[in-house]
Amino acid sequence: MDIGDLLAANGVVLRGGASSKRQALHAVAEAAAHVLGVEEARIFEALMEREALGSTGLGSGVAVPHARLREIERVTGVFVRLDTPVAFDAVDDRPVDLLFALFAPPKDGAEHLRALAAVSRALRSSELREQLRQARTTDAIRALFVKDRPATAA
């Protein structure tokens, strides 16, 4: 699964800051609302419902919040980088500054799981995490997610 295909074209946001997990998820919901055409409050509510089941903070400053939305037709992701990490109840108790959120329609169970696995696997790379933190523009961040795309055979 290609993460570059999951990440919406205008789905990368560099965010000055958030002072809490709740504010970080609001930033994700705001970014997703623009991309998905779904009401921000609806997205935030779905993210909070999922977080109530357990934190999506994976460790190393990374979280992969996700939710199912009946209003969409395909798995779509947005990426939010915070300038200041926030407490997120991550497995390693480290604050989070890199959030790759995934949204899927209820019927796309297997595709949703493949997307979660692909994003989680990619963000395990300390090199990628550092590059994401150092990137200065949304285009540079987007390029990091699509850079490993194999060339198509002629």
N, C-alpha and C positions, 0 to 999 in steps of 0.2 A: 504494500500500500504506500502510495506516494504522499507524504505530508504536504508537499507543495500543492497537490490537488485538493486537499482538505481545507487549506488555509484560504479564506476568502480574499479576493484581490485587494480590497480595502479593509482587510481584517487585522491589520497590525497597528497597535496604538502604543505610543510612548507616553506614559502618564507621570506627571510630576510627583504625585504621592497619594497615599491613602494612609489613614491613621489606624485602620483596623481591617480585619478580614472582611467584615461587612462592607466597608467602603471599597475594598479591592473587588469584591464581587459586584458591587454597583458599577464599577468601572468596566468590568467584563460585560455586564448586562447592557450598558450603554453602547459599547462597541458592537456587541452582537445585534442590538436593535437596529442599528444603521445598516448592517450587512443583511440581516434576515428579514427585515420588514415586519418584525413582530414587536409588540409593545414591550418597552423596557421593563415595566413592572412585572409583566408575565414571565419574562426571562429570569429576572432576579428571584422571583418566587420559586421557580423551578430549580434554580441553582441552590437556593437555601434549603429546599426540601431534600435535595440530594446530600448536601453537607450535613444535614441533621442525621443522616444514616452513618456518617463517618467522614473524617476529613479527607479531602482529595489532595492534601499536601504530601508529595512523594519523598521529600527530603532534598538536601542540597540547594534549597532556595526555590524549588519548583513545585507548582501545583497544576493539576489537570482537572479543573472543575468541569462537570459535564451534566447534561440534562436532556431529557426527551421532550420534544415539543411537537404537538400534533399539527401545528401550523406550517411545518417545513416538510420538504420532500426528499432531502438528501443530507447526509452527514456533512456538517460544515464546522470549520474551526475559526477562532479568533485568537490572537496573541496579544497580551498586554504585558508591558514591562514597566514596573514601578521603579522610580528613582530611589525610594527608601523602602526596604523590605518591611513586611508586617507579620505579626504573629499569626499563624495559620493552623495551629495544632497539627503540624506536619509530623511524620513518623520519627524524625530526628530532632524535633523541637526547634529547628532552625527557622527563622523568619523567611518569608517567601517574597521574591521580587519578579519571578518569571511565571506567568500564568498562560497556559495554552488551553483554552476552553473548547470543548466539543459539544455540538448539539446534533441530535439525531431524531428522526421521526420514530414514533413508537414501534412501527413494524420492522425497522432496520436493526434488529438485535445483533446479528452476527457482524454486520458492517460496523456498527457502533463499537463492538468489542475489538475488532481488528484495528480500528482507528485509535482507540485507547492504547492498545498494545504498541502500535507504531510510534505514537507520540511519546509514550513513556520510555520506550527503547531509545529513541533519538535523544531525549533529554537526560538520559543517564550519562551521556558523554560530557566529561568535564570540559573538554575543548569547545564543544558547541555552546555549553552554558556560558563560558567565558566570552566567546565571540558575540553571543546575544547581548551580554552585558556591556560590551565595548562598542557595539554598533551604534552609529550616530543618527541613522535615518530609518524610517520604516521600510524603504526599499532595500537597504542593506540587510535588515533583519529578514525580510521576505526571501532575499537571495540566499541566505544561510539555510533556509528550509528547502530550497529547490536545487541547491548546488550539486548534490550528489545524484542527481537524476541521470540515469544511464543514457548514453547517446543511442538514437534509434539506428538500426542497421539500414543501409541503403539498398 
